[in-house]
Amino acid sequence: MSLQGNASQPTMEISRPTVLRAHKTMADSQVSGIRTALYRIDPLKDARWDELLKRHPDASVFHSTEWLEALRRTYGYESIAFTTSPPDERMENGFVFCRVESWLTGRRLVSLPFSDYCEPLVQEKEDLQVFISALEEESGRGYWRYVEIRPRKAVETASPLCHEIAEYTFHQLDLEPSLDVLFRNLHKDSTQRKILRAKREGLTYEEGPAESSLDTFYQLLTITRRRHQVPPQPRTWFRNLIASFGSGLQIRIAYKGRQPVAGMLTLRYKDTLYYKYGGSDVRFNNLGGMHMLYWEAIQRAKDSGLRLFDLGRSDADQAGLITFKRRWGATQSRLVYLRFAPSANHVHAFEPARETWRTRLAKQVFARAPVSVLPILGKAFYKHIG
C-alpha cells in the first residue's frame, strides 16, 4: 500500500499533520489479491457523510457531524474519514477518526475521542479488511504513537500490531414493549420502588431549554465527578454540544422543593436516546431522583417513537453501576477497544481503564481539590486524554 502521492495522482497520506482537503487523497490496499482504492474525506465538509449515516444501521450519535463539530470546537480535534467510494460516487462505507496531538500523550488517531463506541460503517467484510490493512500499515510507520478503534461489535484481526487495551460493559434498552411491560421488567426492589419513592417524596421534574439548565446540571456533575476522583469535563464542551445538537440535547433535573438533587444529559439521534452524562447530590440519593429521571426519559422517548435507550458504557470494575443499569431490563454486552501500535510500550500508556501510579496520583489530587478548582483542572486535562 502506498501512502504517498500528489494532487494529480491522489493517495491517502495520514502521517503528515497538514490541513485536509476533501477527496484529494487515497491509498491502495491489497486484500485477497485485489487492489482497492481508499479515499480520505472531511466528514464535516463532505455532504455524503451525513447521507451515509442516514442509511447505515450502525451509524450512532458518535458518528454524527454534531458530535464531530463539538469535538473540534472544544478540543481542536480534526476529524477525518476513509472510504472506498470515489469522490463522484455515493458513499457506501466509512471509518471516522480524530487526530489527537498532545505534548503530554503524543500523536494518535482515535475513533473516536470521548465516545463510548464508533463502529466502522461497512457493508461487506472485505471493506473492513481494507480499513484494517490501512491501519496496520499506518501504525507500522511510527509517526503515530498508536491508532485506536472503539468498535461496537467485535473486530477480528490477526495483526501483530493490534492489541486489546480496554474492556467495558455496555447496556441498551429496547423500547418496543409497552410502558406497562417496561415497568414490570424493572427490578422490583431497587428500581420500581425508587421510582415510586420519588413520587411519594414529591420530587419534581424539569426539562427545559438546555442553556437555562446548564449551570444547575454542571454543579451536580462537578460534585459527582469529585466523588469519583476525576474532574468534570470543561463547561465549554457542554456549551458546544448544546450549540451542535440544539433540540436533540436535553438536560433533565430532579428537584426536592427548590433543591436540585439529580441531573441527566441525553442526546437524541435517529431512533435512539443516549444517556451521556449525569450527576447527583449524594445527600438526597435515597429519594430516588436519578431513578425518576431515567423513567421520565424512557417515557418521553416512547412518546417520541424512539426504539432504543442507550445507557452507555461502564468500566468493567464498576459492579454497582453495571448492576444499576441491568436492573432497568437492559441488554448487556461487551465493548473491546483495540490499538494498532508499532511497539507494545505504546499500548497501555495513559489508558483510562487501567489503574496506574499516574492515575492513582491524579485521583488523589482531584479528590482533594476544591470544587471551584475542578473545572479548571478538567479544562487543562481532558484535551490530552481523548
Secondary structure, 3 states (H helix, E strand, C coil): CCCCCCCCCCCCCCCCCCCCCCCCEEEEEEECCEEEEEEEECCCCCHHHHHHHHHCCCCCHHHCHHHHHHHHHHHCCEEEEEECCCCCCCCCCEEEEEEEEECCCEEEEEECCCCCCCCCECCCHHHHHHHHHHHHHHHHCCCCCEEEECCCCCCCCCCCCEEEEEEEEEEEEECCCCHHHHHHCCCHHHHHHHHHHHHHCCCEEEEECHHHHHHHHHHHHHHHHHHCCCCCCCHHHHHHHHHHHHHHEEEEEEEECCEEEEEEEEEEECCEEEEEEEEECHHHHHHCHHHHHHHHHHHHHHHCCCCEEEEEEEECCCHHHHHHHHCCCCEEEEEEEEEECCCHHHCCCCCCCCCCHHHHHHHHHHHHCCCCCHHHHHHHHHHHCC
